[in-house]
Amino acid sequence: MAVEFIDPTGGEPKVPKVTPAPRFAQLTGLRFNILDNGKMNAGTVLSEVAERLEAQYGARLGKVVRKRSPSQPALPEELAAAVEGADFVITGVGD
């Protein structure tokens, strides 16, 4: 299944279609990392999600990587650190 992005300004989308990554059959035993975007409350929200992933689904938190700037995309080294040793990465905003 692909997702098509529509440009609301009427221009051509830069990424016309994206195919989502395959879903895991289960999370038990998988290791995940967190990419904290640095916005207020993001760490709190992501910590709660991490606790639930561990308690309810048996996934294991590896590490938390915090972006240097919440208003900028993650730097290549931040992304590399976030995926290192992880089966999946979670991120999100807290405001």
C-alpha positions as CSV (number, residue, x, y, z in Angstrom):
1,M,0.0,0.0,0.0
2,A,1.4,3.4,-1.0
3,V,0.5,6.8,0.4
4,E,0.1,9.7,-1.9
5,F,0.9,13.2,-0.7
6,I,-1.0,16.2,-2.1
7,D,0.6,19.6,-2.2
8,P,-2.0,22.1,-1.0
9,T,-0.3,24.9,-2.9
10,G,-1.1,23.2,-6.2
11,G,2.5,22.4,-7.0
12,E,3.9,19.0,-7.8
13,P,4.7,17.0,-4.6
14,K,8.4,16.4,-4.0
15,V,7.6,12.8,-2.9
16,P,4.6,11.7,-4.9
17,K,4.3,8.3,-3.2
18,V,5.7,6.6,-0.1
19,T,5.4,2.9,0.7
20,P,5.3,2.3,4.4
21,A,7.7,-0.1,6.0
22,P,6.5,-3.6,6.7
23,R,4.7,-4.1,10.0
24,F,6.2,-6.4,12.7
25,A,4.1,-9.4,13.5
26,Q,4.9,-8.8,17.2
27,L,7.1,-6.5,19.2
28,T,8.3,-9.0,21.9
29,G,12.1,-9.0,22.1
30,L,12.5,-6.1,19.6
31,R,14.7,-3.2,20.6
32,F,13.6,0.3,19.9
33,N,15.2,3.7,20.3
34,I,13.6,7.1,20.8
35,L,14.4,10.2,18.8
36,D,13.3,13.1,21.0
37,N,12.7,16.2,19.0
38,G,13.5,18.5,21.9
39,K,10.1,20.2,22.0
40,M,8.4,20.8,25.4
41,N,6.8,17.7,26.8
42,A,8.1,15.4,23.9
43,G,10.3,13.5,26.4
44,T,7.4,13.0,28.7
45,V,5.1,11.7,26.0
46,L,7.8,9.5,24.5
47,S,8.8,8.1,27.9
48,E,5.2,7.1,28.5
49,V,5.0,5.4,25.1
50,A,8.2,3.6,25.8
51,E,7.0,2.3,29.2
52,R,3.8,0.9,27.5
53,L,5.7,-0.7,24.7
54,E,7.9,-2.5,27.2
55,A,5.1,-3.5,29.6
56,Q,2.4,-4.4,27.2
57,Y,4.3,-5.6,24.2
58,G,7.6,-6.9,25.4
59,A,9.8,-4.5,23.4
60,R,13.0,-3.1,25.0
61,L,14.2,0.5,25.0
62,G,17.7,0.9,23.8
63,K,18.6,4.6,24.0
64,V,17.2,8.1,23.7
65,V,18.7,10.4,21.1
66,R,17.8,14.1,21.5
67,K,17.9,16.5,18.6
68,R,20.0,19.6,19.0
69,S,17.2,21.9,17.7
70,P,13.5,21.2,17.7
71,S,12.9,23.6,14.8
72,Q,15.3,21.9,12.4
73,P,15.4,18.4,10.8
74,A,17.5,15.8,12.6
75,L,21.1,15.9,11.6
76,P,22.6,12.9,9.8
77,E,24.6,11.9,12.9
78,E,21.4,12.2,15.1
79,L,19.6,9.9,12.7
80,A,22.5,7.5,12.6
81,A,22.6,7.3,16.4
82,A,18.8,6.9,16.6
83,V,18.7,3.8,14.3
84,E,21.9,2.2,15.7
85,G,21.1,-1.1,17.3
86,A,17.3,-0.7,16.9
87,D,14.7,-2.7,15.2
88,F,12.5,0.5,15.1
89,V,12.6,4.1,16.3
90,I,9.8,6.1,17.7
91,T,9.5,9.9,17.7
92,G,6.8,12.5,18.2
93,V,5.8,15.9,19.6
94,G,4.5,16.7,23.0
95,D,2.8,20.0,22.6
